[in-house]
């Protein structure tokens, strides 16, 4: 069994993407990837955890995804260490999206902490297994109610997703060329791989757009705007926690 993700995007208090100086050192996972399995040793499968922050998320190319062995009842963690203490305004999770069948390997129930303080716990959406509509199945976790910042985040999403679509079109042409030349890095395609123990949620598949996930510890304020921005999900009356710290840990429960 396997579990994986396609991408993690963290936006700071200004609505800017948090980047890492050295993703290979600042991104860690346990289990690290499927190369820890005896049958994959020596194959150098490229689905490593640093791919979660390579900026290519609107894709079905598993060269831009992370995959690791899944053990029922065990925790599977991804740890991101920022360059410096950071206040988070939004996290967007892209689930494993290799294909309709392999989307079943995606995470389902996850917990997120920042400097060991819980900031999210819940179920995230399944990916569709296709490029079209994949951004609508992301899990958007907001930590701000500032209208100007939310509008900026919305514009950033629209611009980034448009750029990803262009990159994917270019990379599709490259993949076709690489397949003809037979020099594309392998992802153990020739092996029989069981589906993840994290099945797709039928309710998630029926949802038309990204869902808002309330951060841990959110409380209803006396007054709250319920204005909905075009690209962002409706916001329930909840007080954001504005978490700040250095180390984000995402734990996949199942």
N, C-alpha and C positions, 0 to 999 in steps of 0.2 A: 504494500500500500504506500501511497505517496501523498504529499500535500505541498502546495506551492502558492506563490503570488506572482503578479506581473509587475507591480510598481507601488511605491510609497512616495507621496508628495506631501511635504510639510511646509506650510506658509508661516512666516513670522508675523510680528505685531503690525508690520507695515504692509502685509499682504504680498510679500516677496518670497520667492522660493528659497528655502534653506538648502544651501549646497555644501558639499564636503570637500575638503582639500584632497583627501586620499580615501576614496570609497572602499578600496580593498582592505585598508586597515581600520576604517571607522565603521564599517558594516560587518557584523558578525552574526552567525546563526548556529543554533544547536537543535538538531543535527546540522552540520555545515551544509551538506548537499548530498546528492545520491552517490557521489564518488566515495563515500565512506563505506558503502556496501561492497562485500567481497566480489560480487559479479561485475561491479563497475570499476574496480581498481585498475589503474593503468589506462583507462579510456579517456580521462580528462573531460568528462561531460561539462559543457560550458554553462549549465544552469546554476550559477553560483549567486550568492546573496548580494554581491555588489551590483548585479543587474537590476535590482529593485530601484536604484537611483541613477540609471544610465540615461534617463530622459525619454526613453522609447516605451510608451505605455499603451498607446492605441494600436495594438498589433496582435497578431496570432503567431508571431515568430517566437518560438520558445528559446531562441538565443538571447532574448531580452527578458527572461523570466528566471525565477528561483524555484527549485524543486528539491525536496528532501524526503527521506523515508518517514512514513507515518506509522506511529505505534498507538493503537487505541488506549486511552487512559493516560497517556504521557503528554507532557508539554513540549511544544515545538516553538522555539523563540527566535525572534529577529531583534538584534540590538543595533541602534544607530546612535553614535556619539557625535554630537555637534562640535564645531570648531570652538564655540564659546557658548556661555549661557544664553538661552534664547526663549523669548515669549512666543507661544504658539497661538495663531488665530484660526488655523484650519489644518486638518489632516485629510487627505484623499487617498483611499485604498483602492487599488486595481487588483481584482482577483485573478487567479490563474486562467488564462484565456487561449490556450493552444488550439482548441477545437471544441465543437459542441460536446463530444464524448469526454474529452480530457478536462473540460471545465469542472467536472465532478471532482477533480483533485484540489479544487480551490478550498480556502479556509471557510469555516462557517461561524463558529463561536470564537471570538477573540477578546483578549484583555490587553489594554495599553496602559503603561505607566510611564511617568516622567520623573526621573530621579527617585524611583521606587514608590512614588505617590500615584495611586490609580487615577486615570483621567478618562477611561472608557472601558465599558464591559457590555458586550452584546453580540448579536448576530449580524453578519455583514452579507451583502448581496452576492449571488453567484454571477460570474461573468457569462456573457451569452455564447462564447465560443466563436464569435465572429468579430470582424473589425467594425462593421456598421453597427452603431448603437452601443458600442462597448463603453463609451464615456457616460452613457445614461445608467449603466449598471454599477458605477463606482459607488463606494460608500463615502459620503461626505460628512465629516465630523467638524462642526463649527464650535469655536470658542470665543465668539464675539457677537455682539448685537449692534455694533456701530454701523449705521447705514452707509456711510461713505466707504468704509473698509469693505463691507459686504459687496458693494457695487464694484469695487476694485478687484476683489476676488473673482466675482462673476466675469468681469472682462478678461482677467488673466486666464480663467478656465477656457473661455471661448477662443482666445488667441492661441493658447498652448495646444488645445485639441485640434485646431486648424493646422498648426505646424506639424503635429504628430501625423495627421492624415497625409500631408505632403511628403513627410519623411517615409511613411509606410509605402506610398506609391513608388518612391525612388528605390527603397530597399527591396520591394517586390521584383523590380526589374533586375536588381543585383542578384537576388536569390535565384531567379531563372537562369541568369548567366552562370552563377556558381554551380548550379545543379548540372548544367551542361558540361562544365569543366570538372565536376566531381571533386571539388576541393573545399566544399563547405564543411565546417566543423560538425562532427556528428553529435547527436543527442540520444544515442542508444536506440535509434528507431527500429533496429532489427530485432530487439528483444521484446518479449511479451511482458508488458508492464500492467499490473493490476490497477484498477481504479482506486482512488483514495477512499479511506474510510469516512470522508466528510462528504456526504451526498449533497446534491443541489437542493436548495429549498424551493419547493413548488411555488410558494407565495412570492419569493424573490423574483422568479422568472416571469411572473405576471405583472410586476410593477412597471409602470411606464417611464419612470425617471429615477434619478438618484434620490436616496432617502436621507433625511436628516437624522443623525444619531445624537442623542443627548449625552453630554459629558457627565462623568460620575460626579455626584455632589451638586448638580444643578438644582436650583430652587426657584419657584415661581416668584417674580417680582410683583410689586403692587400694580404696576402698569407696564404693558409690553406691546410693542408694535408687532403685528402679524403680517406686515407687508411681504409679498413674495416677489423676489427678483426673477427675471426670465430664466436664467440658467441655474439658479439655486433652488433647493427644495423649500417648502413652507417651513417656517420656524415656529415651533410651539412656544408658549410663554415659559421661558426658562432662563435662568441667570447663568451666563457663561462663567467659567472658572478661570479664564486667562492663565493657563499653566505656564510656568517658566522653569527652565532647567537645562541640563546638558545631555542626559542619556535617556533616550526613548527605548523602551522595551515592549515589543509586541509579542504576545503569547497566543499561539493557536491551540485552543482546547480540543476542538474537533472540526 
